């Protein structure tokens, strides 16, 4: 005999009730049911009493097993969904960490590039300073125009200091290498006082602008650190 589920018990009971109702209907004078109905009811009717007592427990165990399997399947599905969600969250965190690391690396590379460019600029400035011409590299002339004196200064004074040097010379002598202060006796482009101080740069200090530029540049560097340092002092005091 084949096993049936607990749900089969309910179907069997309902079928039995229908069959009994049909019989009662006939007894009360209702229409005679057809043979087909009786045959269908009989075919679909399986009563609990039809199942041997020894197999009823097996039917119940089978039903419980099916329920347990259904619950286990549901638990497995929930666990799988939970694992997938955890994997998605972890992947998102990994992607975010990777992006942060890439951004940090890019910032580091940018900073290193900026530092390298700064060092290169400093090297270029040092090279430029080392390439300035000396006072003795200019041919001696009987006289010099303002433009010629300024051209000499541009070649002797470091590029980043020339404007400051020029500002001082503009105010002291207006680029006249023979300028003399009748009151103090200051002389030349940078108005050395006394003018004879410039002899330390060359015996031709009275007639050679290059010698005066050399002496003036050395004076500004030694006393103020640079022509721009001297210019800052000049602006505050109107002398240097």
HELIX and SHEET records of a PDB file:
HELIX    1   1 UNK A    6  UNK A   27  1                                  22    
HELIX    2   2 UNK A   35  UNK A   44  1                                  10    
HELIX    3   3 UNK A   48  UNK A   50  5                                   3    
HELIX    4   4 UNK A   53  UNK A  130  1                                  78    
HELIX    5   5 UNK A  135  UNK A  137  5                                   3    
HELIX    6   6 UNK A  146  UNK A  156  1                                  11    
HELIX    7   7 UNK A  162  UNK A  173  1                                  12    
HELIX    8   8 UNK A  195  UNK A  200  5                                   6    
HELIX    9   9 UNK A  209  UNK A  224  1                                  16    
HELIX   10  10 UNK A  227  UNK A  237  1                                  11    
END                                                                             
